[in-house]
Amino acid sequence: MRIIAGTARGREILSVSKKMMVKPISGRMRQSLFDILRPKVTGSHFLDLFAGTGAVGLEALSRGAGKVVFCEKHPTCLKTIEKNLAKFEWGDRGRAFRADVTEPLSWVPFRSGVQEFDIVFLGPPYRTEDNTPLALTMPVLQRIAEANFLAEGAWVAAQHHKKENPGEPPGLTRFRQERYGDTFITFYKPQS
C-alpha cells in the first residue's frame, strides 16, 4: 500500500500481518474519498477513527492536513501508525492514541490538543473474527455528535458495509453517499 498523492506520493505505508483482522481501505476508495475531501484537507484538523495502519490519516498528512489524530484499539496497529509517522517525519503533525472509539469521545480534544476537527473519517470493521456482522457506524456517529468537537462546516465520512444503514444520528445531517462494490462511504455535516 502506498500514499496516492501529495508530498509523500508513491511512498510505501508500513502495514500489519495479513493474519490480523485489519482490512485497509482500498486505493480506489481512498482516491475517491480524497477527491471529494480535496477542498477541505489543506490545513485541516483531521480525526481518523478505527485507524488501522493509518492509511487515511497518512494520506491526509501527505495532502496538507495541518494535524491528524489517529485512534486505534489494537496495539500492533497503533505501533504501526507510530512507525509510519516516524518514517514520514510527521511526528509533529500526527498523534496516535489507543482507544475504543465506541466509548465516549469527549477525551479526544483534551488529550490530542485539537479542540475542533474539520474532517472525521471512520472505517469500522464489518465483522468479528468469528464472522459475526458488526454495525458500529451509527453508535460511533452518535459518539462524534455527542463529543461536540466538530468545527463549523466540518464533514464526517463513514465507511460501512452496504447492509448497514447508519441513518442520521441527532446532530448530524447526511448529505452525500458513494458506493464501491459492497461498501459505502456516507458523508455527514453538523446540523445548523
MDTraj code that builds the backbone (N, CA, C; nanometers):
import mdtraj as md
import numpy as np

residues = "MET ARG ILE ILE ALA GLY THR ALA ARG GLY ARG GLU ILE LEU SER VAL SER LYS LYS MET MET VAL LYS PRO ILE SER GLY ARG MET ARG GLN SER LEU PHE ASP ILE LEU ARG PRO LYS VAL THR GLY SER HIS PHE LEU ASP LEU PHE ALA GLY THR GLY ALA VAL GLY LEU GLU ALA LEU SER ARG GLY ALA GLY LYS VAL VAL PHE CYS GLU LYS HIS PRO THR CYS LEU LYS THR ILE GLU LYS ASN LEU ALA LYS PHE GLU TRP GLY ASP ARG GLY ARG ALA PHE ARG ALA ASP VAL THR GLU PRO LEU SER TRP VAL PRO PHE ARG SER GLY VAL GLN GLU PHE ASP ILE VAL PHE LEU GLY PRO PRO TYR ARG THR GLU ASP ASN THR PRO LEU ALA LEU THR MET PRO VAL LEU GLN ARG ILE ALA GLU ALA ASN PHE LEU ALA GLU GLY ALA TRP VAL ALA ALA GLN HIS HIS LYS LYS GLU ASN PRO GLY GLU PRO PRO GLY LEU THR ARG PHE ARG GLN GLU ARG TYR GLY ASP THR PHE ILE THR PHE TYR LYS PRO GLN SER".split()
xyz = np.array([
    [0.0854, -0.1172, 0.0000],
    [0.0000, 0.0000, 0.0000],
    [0.0901, 0.1237, 0.0000],
    [0.0517, 0.2230, -0.0814],
    [0.1332, 0.3438, -0.0964],
    [0.0479, 0.4691, -0.0806],
    [0.1150, 0.5789, -0.0487],
    [0.0496, 0.7102, -0.0479],
    [0.0157, 0.7440, -0.1928],
    [-0.1054, 0.7930, -0.2163],
    [-0.1527, 0.8169, -0.3532],
    [-0.1073, 0.9511, -0.4072],
    [-0.1131, 1.0560, -0.3250],
    [-0.0827, 1.1906, -0.3754],
    [-0.0232, 1.2763, -0.2644],
    [0.0273, 1.3923, -0.3037],
    [0.0811, 1.4868, -0.2072],
    [0.2320, 1.4745, -0.1930],
    [0.2845, 1.5248, -0.0827],
    [0.4297, 1.5330, -0.0629],
    [0.4974, 1.3965, -0.0516],
    [0.4238, 1.2942, -0.0118],
    [0.4809, 1.1597, 0.0025],
    [0.4294, 1.0646, -0.1047],
    [0.3819, 1.1186, -0.2133],
    [0.3243, 1.0370, -0.3210],
    [0.4176, 0.9216, -0.3595],
    [0.3588, 0.8007, -0.3661],
    [0.4318, 0.6817, -0.4088],
    [0.5092, 0.6114, -0.2996],
    [0.5224, 0.6733, -0.1823],
    [0.5974, 0.6091, -0.0732],
    [0.5123, 0.5011, -0.0073],
    [0.5787, 0.3937, 0.0307],
    [0.5094, 0.2780, 0.0880],
    [0.4687, 0.3031, 0.2330],
    [0.3469, 0.2579, 0.2661],
    [0.2952, 0.2645, 0.4029],
    [0.3226, 0.1289, 0.4681],
    [0.3837, 0.1307, 0.5859],
    [0.4050, 0.0061, 0.6600],
    [0.2694, -0.0515, 0.6985],
    [0.2576, -0.1843, 0.6947],
    [0.1299, -0.2486, 0.7245],
    [0.1483, -0.3512, 0.8361],
    [0.0432, -0.4262, 0.8618],
    [0.0458, -0.5311, 0.9638],
    [0.0283, -0.6656, 0.8944],
    [0.0479, -0.7729, 0.9698],
    [0.0346, -0.9080, 0.9163],
    [-0.1041, -0.9287, 0.8552],
    [-0.1075, -1.0004, 0.7449],
    [-0.2355, -1.0302, 0.6805],
    [-0.3212, -1.1227, 0.7656],
    [-0.2607, -1.1865, 0.8687],
    [-0.3353, -1.2743, 0.9587],
    [-0.4265, -1.1928, 1.0505],
    [-0.3949, -1.0654, 1.0677],
    [-0.4778, -0.9796, 1.1538],
    [-0.6062, -0.9427, 1.0818],
    [-0.7102, -0.9169, 1.1596],
    [-0.8402, -0.8787, 1.1031],
    [-0.8426, -0.7288, 1.0704],
    [-0.7432, -0.6831, 0.9950],
    [-0.7349, -0.5421, 0.9558],
    [-0.7437, -0.5378, 0.8050],
    [-0.8463, -0.4709, 0.7554],
    [-0.8629, -0.4594, 0.6113],
    [-0.8552, -0.3111, 0.5749],
    [-0.7379, -0.2648, 0.5285],
    [-0.7249, -0.1237, 0.4943],
    [-0.8180, -0.0841, 0.3800],
    [-0.8562, 0.0414, 0.3793],
    [-0.9374, 0.0965, 0.2710],
    [-0.8612, 0.0770, 0.1389],
    [-0.9313, 0.0406, 0.0348],
    [-0.8654, 0.0175, -0.0943],
    [-0.8125, 0.1491, -0.1510],
    [-0.7127, 0.1374, -0.2364],
    [-0.6567, 0.2561, -0.3010],
    [-0.7614, 0.3318, -0.3807],
    [-0.8501, 0.2584, -0.4480],
    [-0.9559, 0.3221, -0.5278],
    [-1.0494, 0.4046, -0.4400],
    [-1.0894, 0.3464, -0.3258],
    [-1.1784, 0.4199, -0.2347],
    [-1.1070, 0.5392, -0.1733],
    [-0.9794, 0.5191, -0.1367],
    [-0.9026, 0.6290, -0.0766],
    [-0.8891, 0.7443, -0.1760],
    [-0.8620, 0.7114, -0.3034],
    [-0.8513, 0.8153, -0.4064],
    [-0.9834, 0.8908, -0.4205],
    [-1.0929, 0.8164, -0.4282],
    [-1.2243, 0.8786, -0.4425],
    [-1.2581, 0.9648, -0.3202],
    [-1.2306, 0.9103, -0.2002],
    [-1.2557, 0.9849, -0.0762],
    [-1.1830, 1.1189, -0.0794],
    [-1.0558, 1.1178, -0.1161],
    [-0.9791, 1.2426, -0.1150],
    [-1.0117, 1.3331, -0.2326],
    [-1.0639, 1.2791, -0.3411],
    [-1.1160, 1.3657, -0.4480],
    [-1.2333, 1.4482, -0.3938],
    [-1.3165, 1.3842, -0.3105],
    [-1.4318, 1.4530, -0.2510],
    [-1.3864, 1.5511, -0.1434],
    [-1.2902, 1.5083, -0.0602],
    [-1.2444, 1.5924, 0.0511],
    [-1.1468, 1.7026, 0.0101],
    [-1.0965, 1.6980, -0.1126],
    [-0.9888, 1.7880, -0.1574],
    [-1.0048, 1.9330, -0.1124],
    [-1.1223, 1.9969, -0.1271],
    [-1.1308, 2.1393, -0.0900],
    [-1.1141, 2.1652, 0.0596],
    [-1.1247, 2.0612, 0.1420],
    [-1.1232, 2.0800, 0.2872],
    [-0.9939, 2.0355, 0.3553],
    [-0.9067, 1.9616, 0.2849],
    [-0.7945, 1.8949, 0.3508],
    [-0.6824, 1.9901, 0.3928],
    [-0.6405, 2.0793, 0.3058],
    [-0.5240, 2.1634, 0.3348],
    [-0.5439, 2.2430, 0.4635],
    [-0.4513, 2.2233, 0.5567],
    [-0.4554, 2.2941, 0.6842],
    [-0.5577, 2.2419, 0.7836],
    [-0.6290, 2.1360, 0.7484],
    [-0.7389, 2.0870, 0.8328],
    [-0.6880, 2.0133, 0.9564],
    [-0.7773, 2.0036, 1.0546],
    [-0.7596, 1.9141, 1.1684],
    [-0.8441, 1.7916, 1.1371],
    [-0.7783, 1.6756, 1.1283],
    [-0.8370, 1.5532, 1.0738],
    [-0.8342, 1.4459, 1.1819],
    [-0.9461, 1.3779, 1.2027],
    [-0.9554, 1.2706, 1.3013],
    [-0.9819, 1.1395, 1.2282],
    [-0.8932, 1.0418, 1.2482],
    [-0.9025, 0.9111, 1.1827],
    [-0.9380, 0.8078, 1.2899],
    [-1.0653, 0.7629, 1.2911],
    [-1.1135, 0.6664, 1.3895],
    [-1.1111, 0.5252, 1.3311],
    [-1.0846, 0.4245, 1.4145],
    [-1.0598, 0.2878, 1.3675],
    [-0.9464, 0.2955, 1.2648],
    [-0.8382, 0.3603, 1.3014],
    [-0.7339, 0.3996, 1.2059],
    [-0.6608, 0.2834, 1.1403],
    [-0.6591, 0.1654, 1.2012],
    [-0.5888, 0.0519, 1.1407],
    [-0.4406, 0.0834, 1.1276],
    [-0.3890, 0.0811, 1.0061],
    [-0.2482, 0.1154, 0.9826],
    [-0.2286, 0.2655, 0.9621],
    [-0.3378, 0.3392, 0.9599],
    [-0.3286, 0.4851, 0.9460],
    [-0.3300, 0.5353, 0.8033],
    [-0.3666, 0.4508, 0.7068],
    [-0.3582, 0.4885, 0.5653],
    [-0.4349, 0.6169, 0.5327],
    [-0.5549, 0.6325, 0.5880],
    [-0.6362, 0.7505, 0.5552],
    [-0.5738, 0.8761, 0.6158],
    [-0.5375, 0.8698, 0.7437],
    [-0.4762, 0.9860, 0.8070],
    [-0.3413, 1.0221, 0.7474],
    [-0.2611, 0.9217, 0.7095],
    [-0.1327, 0.9474, 0.6438],
    [-0.1535, 1.0138, 0.5088],
    [-0.2547, 0.9687, 0.4363],
    [-0.2874, 1.0321, 0.3080],
    [-0.3248, 1.1780, 0.3300],
    [-0.4010, 1.2045, 0.4367],
    [-0.4393, 1.3425, 0.4683],
    [-0.3163, 1.4275, 0.4974],
    [-0.2212, 1.3736, 0.5726],
    [-0.0980, 1.4481, 0.6021],
    [-0.0191, 1.4761, 0.4749],
    [-0.0090, 1.3773, 0.3877],
    [0.0618, 1.3958, 0.2612],
    [-0.0025, 1.5048, 0.1766],
    [-0.1347, 1.5172, 0.1883],
    [-0.2086, 1.6151, 0.1085],
    [-0.2242, 1.7498, 0.1794],
    [-0.1549, 1.7691, 0.2908],
    [-0.1505, 1.9021, 0.3513],
    [-0.2344, 1.9251, 0.4746],
    [-0.2914, 1.8205, 0.5341],
    [-0.3650, 1.8402, 0.6598],
    [-0.2699, 1.8997, 0.7633],
    [-0.3217, 1.9906, 0.8449],
    [-0.2390, 2.0545, 0.9456],
    [-0.2061, 1.9623, 1.0611],
    [-0.3030, 1.8825, 1.1039],
    [-0.2857, 1.7921, 1.2176],
    [-0.3789, 1.6736, 1.1977],
    [-0.3289, 1.5532, 1.2253],
    [-0.4122, 1.4330, 1.2188],
    [-0.4008, 1.3597, 1.3518],
    [-0.5157, 1.3241, 1.4068],
    [-0.5235, 1.2441, 1.5288],
    [-0.5764, 1.1067, 1.4889],
    [-0.4988, 1.0031, 1.5214],
    [-0.5335, 0.8651, 1.4898],
    [-0.5831, 0.7973, 1.6175],
    [-0.6954, 0.7268, 1.6105],
    [-0.7457, 0.6483, 1.7237],
    [-0.7610, 0.5037, 1.6782],
    [-0.6973, 0.4143, 1.7517],
    [-0.6973, 0.2733, 1.7156],
    [-0.6890, 0.1898, 1.8434],
    [-0.7652, 0.0828, 1.8486],
    [-0.7731, -0.0018, 1.9672],
    [-0.6605, -0.1053, 1.9751],
    [-0.6195, -0.1595, 1.8608],
    [-0.5236, -0.2692, 1.8599],
    [-0.3802, -0.2174, 1.8761],
    [-0.3051, -0.2686, 1.9750],
    [-0.1696, -0.2174, 1.9997],
    [-0.0730, -0.2364, 1.8827],
    [-0.0854, -0.3467, 1.8079],
    [0.0030, -0.3680, 1.6932],
    [-0.0220, -0.2622, 1.5862],
    [-0.1492, -0.2318, 1.5607],
    [-0.1831, -0.1270, 1.4636],
    [-0.1316, 0.0085, 1.5114],
    [-0.1471, 0.0355, 1.6400],
    [-0.1016, 0.1627, 1.6967],
    [0.0491, 0.1800, 1.6775],
    [0.1250, 0.0737, 1.7032],
    [0.2703, 0.0801, 1.6825],
    [0.3035, 0.1044, 1.5352],
    [0.2247, 0.0426, 1.4463],
    [0.2472, 0.0607, 1.3028],
    [0.2212, 0.2052, 1.2620],
    [0.1157, 0.2661, 1.3161],
    [0.0884, 0.4079, 1.2876],
    [0.2061, 0.4930, 1.3347],
    [0.2536, 0.4671, 1.4560],
    [0.3650, 0.5450, 1.5096],
    [0.4908, 0.5278, 1.4249],
    [0.5155, 0.4050, 1.3761],
    [0.6303, 0.3817, 1.2874],
    [0.6137, 0.4578, 1.1562],
    [0.4908, 0.4584, 1.1029],
    [0.4659, 0.5333, 0.9789],
    [0.4873, 0.6830, 0.9992],
    [0.4393, 0.7363, 1.1102],
    [0.4598, 0.8794, 1.1381],
    [0.6086, 0.9113, 1.1469],
    [0.6850, 0.8242, 1.2108],
    [0.8297, 0.8449, 1.2212],
    [0.8958, 0.8322, 1.0835],
    [0.8543, 0.7330, 1.0070],
    [0.9121, 0.7097, 0.8739],
    [0.8955, 0.8326, 0.7840],
    [0.7769, 0.8929, 0.7886],
    [0.7495, 1.0089, 0.7040],
    [0.7890, 1.1419, 0.7706],
    [0.8398, 1.1335, 0.8935],
    [0.8802, 1.2517, 0.9706],
    [0.7632, 1.3474, 0.9927],
    [0.6495, 1.2886, 1.0314],
    [0.5285, 1.3667, 1.0560],
    [0.4869, 1.3636, 1.2032],
    [0.5811, 1.3310, 1.2908],
    [0.5500, 1.3231, 1.4330],
    [0.5001, 1.4531, 1.4922],
    [0.5367, 1.5659, 1.4326],
    [0.4902, 1.6960, 1.4817],
    [0.3481, 1.7276, 1.4364],
    [0.2980, 1.6548, 1.3367],
    [0.1639, 1.6821, 1.2819],
    [0.0652, 1.5687, 1.3052],
    [0.1136, 1.4546, 1.3544],
    [0.0267, 1.3392, 1.3771],
    [0.0470, 1.2816, 1.5151],
    [-0.0641, 1.2436, 1.5788],
    [-0.0591, 1.1792, 1.7108],
    [-0.1510, 1.0594, 1.7090],
    [-0.1045, 0.9505, 1.7685],
    [-0.1828, 0.8269, 1.7716],
    [-0.2182, 0.7923, 1.9152],
    [-0.3433, 0.7520, 1.9371],
    [-0.3930, 0.7175, 2.0697],
    [-0.4593, 0.5807, 2.0663],
    [-0.4337, 0.5023, 2.1713],
    [-0.5035, 0.3746, 2.1842],
    [-0.6396, 0.4037, 2.2449],
    [-0.7450, 0.3648, 2.1735],
    [-0.8792, 0.3980, 2.2196],
    [-0.9831, 0.3071, 2.1576],
    [-1.0856, 0.2782, 2.2359],
    [-1.2059, 0.2120, 2.1867],
    [-1.3035, 0.3238, 2.1533],
    [-1.3184, 0.3531, 2.0256],
    [-1.3980, 0.4693, 1.9855],
    [-1.5479, 0.4436, 1.9886],
    [-1.5882, 0.3229, 2.0329],
    [-1.7311, 0.3014, 2.0574],
    [-1.7699, 0.3590, 2.1937],
    [-1.6706, 0.3961, 2.2737],
    [-1.6920, 0.4603, 2.4038],
    [-1.6984, 0.6128, 2.3825],
    [-1.7415, 0.6898, 2.4832],
    [-1.7474, 0.8357, 2.4670],
    [-1.6146, 0.8944, 2.4191],
    [-1.6230, 0.9964, 2.3348],
    [-1.5056, 1.0570, 2.2714],
    [-1.4717, 1.1958, 2.3263],
    [-1.5319, 1.2341, 2.4371],
    [-1.5092, 1.3680, 2.4914],
    [-1.3632, 1.3914, 2.5299],
    [-1.2851, 1.2850, 2.5488],
    [-1.1432, 1.2966, 2.5854],
    [-1.0561, 1.3445, 2.4699],
    [-1.1010, 1.3265, 2.3454],
    [-1.0151, 1.3497, 2.2288],
    [-0.9568, 1.4917, 2.2258],
    [-1.0365, 1.5989, 2.2400],
    [-0.9763, 1.7327, 2.2355],
    [-0.8728, 1.7560, 2.3462],
    [-0.8980, 1.7025, 2.4645],
    [-0.8078, 1.7268, 2.5772],
    [-0.6751, 1.6551, 2.5598],
    [-0.6796, 1.5282, 2.5192],
    [-0.5554, 1.4508, 2.5050],
    [-0.4792, 1.4857, 2.3782],
    [-0.5513, 1.5208, 2.2725],
    [-0.4841, 1.5464, 2.1442],
    [-0.4370, 1.6905, 2.1303],
    [-0.4977, 1.7812, 2.2061],
    [-0.4646, 1.9228, 2.1911],
    [-0.5383, 1.9893, 2.0752],
    [-0.6257, 1.9157, 2.0075],
    [-0.7053, 1.9704, 1.8967],
    [-0.8474, 1.9875, 1.9482],
    [-0.8945, 2.1119, 1.9541],
    [-1.0263, 2.1391, 2.0110],
    [-1.1405, 2.1125, 1.9131],
    [-1.1148, 2.1345, 1.7834],
    [-1.2191, 2.1138, 1.6818],
    [-1.1595, 2.0446, 1.5604],
    [-1.2388, 1.9559, 1.5015],
    [-1.1951, 1.8830, 1.3829],
    [-1.2768, 1.9269, 1.2616],
    [-1.2064, 1.9438, 1.1496],
    [-1.2696, 1.9825, 1.0227],
    [-1.3185, 1.8600, 0.9456],
    [-1.2468, 1.7487, 0.9623],
    [-1.2810, 1.6243, 0.8922],
    [-1.2649, 1.5088, 0.9902],
    [-1.3639, 1.4201, 0.9920],
    [-1.3551, 1.2963, 1.0696],
    [-1.3819, 1.1817, 0.9735],
    [-1.2929, 1.0822, 0.9753],
    [-1.3140, 0.9617, 0.8959],
    [-1.3246, 0.8437, 0.9902],
    [-1.4236, 0.7567, 0.9665],
    [-1.4318, 0.6335, 1.0427],
    [-1.4514, 0.5157, 0.9488],
    [-1.3697, 0.4141, 0.9696],
    [-1.3769, 0.2921, 0.8898],
    [-1.3819, 0.1717, 0.9802],
    [-1.4947, 0.1518, 1.0515],
    [-1.5028, 0.0410, 1.1466],
    [-1.5011, -0.0946, 1.0773],
    [-1.4609, -0.1994, 1.1515],
    [-1.4674, -0.3345, 1.0936],
    [-1.6130, -0.3741, 1.0689],
    [-1.6327, -0.4580, 0.9686],
    [-1.7682, -0.5031, 0.9350],
    [-1.8075, -0.6282, 1.0118],
    [-1.7070, -0.7111, 1.0494],
    [-1.7343, -0.8403, 1.1118],
    [-1.6308, -0.8698, 1.2203],
    [-1.6702, -0.9596, 1.3127],
    [-1.5779, -1.0075, 1.4148],
    [-1.4937, -1.1208, 1.3559],
    [-1.3972, -1.1709, 1.4348],
    [-1.3130, -1.2815, 1.3888],
    [-1.3931, -1.4086, 1.3620],
    [-1.5065, -1.4261, 1.4321],
    [-1.5902, -1.5444, 1.4065],
    [-1.7013, -1.5156, 1.3046],
    [-1.6838, -1.4072, 1.2285],
    [-1.7709, -1.3708, 1.1159],
    [-1.9090, -1.3198, 1.1565],
    [-1.9221, -1.2727, 1.2784],
    [-2.0477, -1.2122, 1.3219],
    [-2.0533, -1.0687, 1.2699],
    [-2.1612, -1.0307, 1.2003],
    [-2.1694, -0.8933, 1.1485],
    [-2.1702, -0.7895, 1.2622],
    [-2.0999, -0.6820, 1.2389],
    [-2.0989, -0.5690, 1.3313],
    [-2.1754, -0.4534, 1.2676],
    [-2.2257, -0.3652, 1.3486],
    [-2.2916, -0.2441, 1.2987],
    [-2.2464, -0.1296, 1.3893],
    [-2.1220, -0.0864, 1.3703],
    [-2.0610, 0.0113, 1.4598],
    [-2.0750, 0.1557, 1.4122],
    [-2.1164, 0.1760, 1.2882],
    [-2.1162, 0.3109, 1.2327],
    [-2.2093, 0.4046, 1.3084],
    [-2.3353, 0.3665, 1.3261],
    [-2.4313, 0.4537, 1.3937],
    [-2.3891, 0.4862, 1.5372],
    [-2.3500, 0.3877, 1.6183],
    [-2.3078, 0.4224, 1.7543],
    [-2.1906, 0.5205, 1.7574],
    [-2.0946, 0.5041, 1.6659],
    [-1.9792, 0.5949, 1.6656],
    [-2.0177, 0.7323, 1.6126],
    [-2.1064, 0.7379, 1.5143],
    [-2.1565, 0.8686, 1.4691],
    [-2.2234, 0.9418, 1.5857],
    [-2.2972, 0.8681, 1.6677],
    [-2.3606, 0.9292, 1.7854],
    [-2.2551, 0.9815, 1.8821],
    [-2.1475, 0.9043, 1.9023],
    [-2.0385, 0.9488, 1.9905],
    [-1.9733, 1.0761, 1.9367],
    [-1.9562, 1.0833, 1.8057],
    [-1.8978, 1.2027, 1.7444],
    [-1.9866, 1.3238, 1.7698],
    [-2.1160, 1.3086, 1.7456],
    [-2.2101, 1.4200, 1.7667],
    [-2.2113, 1.4630, 1.9137],
    [-2.2093, 1.3659, 2.0048],
    [-2.2121, 1.3959, 2.1487],
    [-2.0857, 1.4666, 2.1962],
    [-1.9715, 1.4355, 2.1341],
    [-1.8430, 1.4898, 2.1795],
    [-1.8294, 1.6395, 2.1524],
    [-1.9081, 1.6917, 2.0595],
    [-1.9120, 1.8359, 2.0333],
    [-1.7750, 1.8928, 1.9961],
    [-1.7015, 1.8207, 1.9107],
    [-1.5711, 1.8704, 1.8671],
    [-1.5648, 1.8966, 1.7169],
    [-1.6797, 1.9014, 1.6500],
    [-1.6813, 1.9300, 1.5073],
    [-1.6788, 2.0806, 1.4849],
    [-1.5862, 2.1244, 1.3999],
    [-1.5775, 2.2660, 1.3640],
    [-1.6981, 2.3046, 1.2792],
    [-1.7233, 2.4325, 1.2696],
    [-1.8300, 2.4797, 1.1806],
    [-1.7951, 2.4379, 1.0381],
    [-1.8886, 2.3769, 0.9687],
    [-1.8655, 2.3313, 0.8317],
    [-1.7904, 2.1994, 0.8217],
    [-1.7712, 2.1295, 0.9341],
    [-1.6979, 2.0021, 0.9336],
    [-1.7719, 1.8959, 0.8532],
    [-1.6958, 1.7985, 0.8056],
    [-1.7513, 1.6825, 0.7374],
    [-1.7091, 1.5562, 0.8111],
    [-1.8015, 1.4606, 0.8184],
    [-1.7740, 1.3285, 0.8735],
    [-1.7963, 1.2291, 0.7599],
    [-1.6962, 1.1452, 0.7329],
    [-1.7060, 1.0435, 0.6280],
    [-1.7028, 0.9066, 0.6948],
    [-1.8104, 0.8300, 0.6763],
    [-1.8244, 0.6995, 0.7409],
    [-1.8242, 0.5886, 0.6364],
    [-1.7245, 0.5011, 0.6440],
    [-1.7178, 0.3847, 0.5563],
    [-1.7949, 0.2716, 0.6235],
    [-1.8847, 0.2054, 0.5500],
    [-1.9638, 0.0978, 0.6090],
    [-2.0101, -0.0009, 0.5027],
    [-2.0502, -0.1197, 0.5474],
    [-2.0997, -0.2234, 0.4577],
    [-2.2348, -0.1817, 0.4020],
    [-2.2650, -0.2287, 0.2807],
    [-2.3913, -0.1923, 0.2155],
    [-2.5130, -0.2371, 0.2952],
    [-2.5008, -0.3441, 0.3756],
    [-2.6143, -0.3921, 0.4549],
    [-2.6356, -0.3108, 0.5817],
    [-2.5414, -0.2236, 0.6143],
    [-2.5552, -0.1393, 0.7330],
    [-2.6043, -0.0017, 0.6895],
    [-2.7207, 0.0369, 0.7391],
    [-2.7744, 0.1690, 0.7074],
    [-2.7645, 0.2550, 0.8336],
    [-2.6603, 0.3394, 0.8430],
    [-2.6407, 0.4130, 0.9668],
    [-2.7429, 0.5234, 0.9929],
    [-2.8182, 0.5635, 0.8930],
    [-2.9186, 0.6681, 0.9147],
    [-2.8567, 0.8012, 0.9519],
    [-2.9335, 0.8828, 1.0239],
    [-2.8874, 1.0152, 1.0671],
    [-2.9001, 1.0256, 1.2179],
    [-2.7879, 1.0249, 1.2884],
    [-2.7971, 1.0433, 1.4332],
    [-2.8315, 1.1883, 1.4660],
    [-2.8900, 1.2147, 1.5821],
    [-2.9183, 1.3528, 1.6206],
    [-2.7906, 1.4369, 1.6154],
    [-2.8003, 1.5524, 1.5529],
    [-2.6865, 1.6429, 1.5443],
    [-2.6109, 1.6370, 1.4139],
    [-2.6373, 1.5339, 1.3310],
    [-2.5680, 1.5207, 1.2030],
    [-2.6687, 1.5044, 1.0901],
    [-2.6350, 1.5602, 0.9741],
    [-2.7188, 1.5504, 0.8549],
    [-2.6402, 1.4822, 0.7436],
    [-2.6986, 1.3779, 0.6847],
    [-2.6347, 1.3107, 0.5709],
    [-2.6517, 1.3973, 0.4465],
    [-2.5408, 1.4148, 0.3708],
    [-2.5540, 1.4973, 0.2502],
    [-2.4981, 1.4322, 0.1247],
    [-2.4317, 1.3166, 0.1388],
    [-2.3779, 1.2509, 0.0194],
    [-2.3470, 1.1062, 0.0534],
    [-2.3569, 1.0199, -0.0492],
    [-2.3212, 0.8794, -0.0303],
    [-2.2626, 0.8253, -0.1598],
    [-2.1504, 0.7524, -0.1479],
    [-2.0849, 0.6915, -0.2634],
    [-2.0747, 0.5417, -0.2396],
    [-2.0933, 0.4615, -0.3467],
    [-2.0876, 0.3163, -0.3347],
    [-1.9661, 0.2626, -0.4091],
    [-1.8986, 0.1648, -0.3451],
    [-1.7824, 0.0967, -0.4024],
    [-1.8027, -0.0529, -0.3785],
    [-1.8664, -0.1221, -0.4703],
    [-1.8957, -0.2635, -0.4511],
    [-1.9892, -0.2825, -0.3326],
    [-1.9443, -0.3571, -0.2305],
    [-2.0298, -0.3805, -0.1138],
    [-2.0055, -0.2801, -0.0012],
    [-1.9343, -0.1727, -0.0328],
    [-1.9010, -0.0702, 0.0665],
    [-1.9573, 0.0651, 0.0258],
    [-2.0051, 0.1387, 0.1250],
    [-2.0468, 0.2769, 0.1054],
    [-1.9575, 0.3689, 0.1865],
    [-1.9409, 0.4916, 0.1397],
    [-1.8898, 0.5996, 0.2229],
    [-2.0017, 0.7033, 0.2267],
    [-2.0517, 0.7280, 0.3469],
    [-2.1614, 0.8225, 0.3664],
    [-2.1061, 0.9460, 0.4363],
    [-2.1436, 1.0624, 0.3854],
    [-2.0912, 1.1903, 0.4355],
    [-2.1982, 1.2636, 0.5162],
    [-2.1543, 1.3211, 0.6268],
    [-2.2413, 1.3946, 0.7183],
    [-2.1789, 1.5313, 0.7489],
    [-2.2644, 1.6230, 0.7891],
    [-2.2170, 1.7521, 0.8413],
    [-2.3017, 1.7857, 0.9637],
    [-2.2495, 1.8713, 1.0513],
    [-2.3288, 1.9074, 1.1705],
    [-2.4554, 1.9799, 1.1306],
    [-2.5631, 1.9524, 1.2041],
    [-2.6874, 2.0250, 1.1804],
    [-2.6678, 2.1691, 1.2243],
    [-2.7229, 2.2606, 1.1441],
    [-2.7076, 2.4025, 1.1803],
    [-2.8245, 2.4521, 1.2621],
])
top = md.Topology()
chain = top.add_chain()
for i, resn in enumerate(residues, 1):
    res = top.add_residue(resn, chain, resSeq=i)
    for name in ("N", "CA", "C"):
        top.add_atom(name, md.element.get_by_symbol(name[0]), res)
traj = md.Trajectory(xyz[None], top)
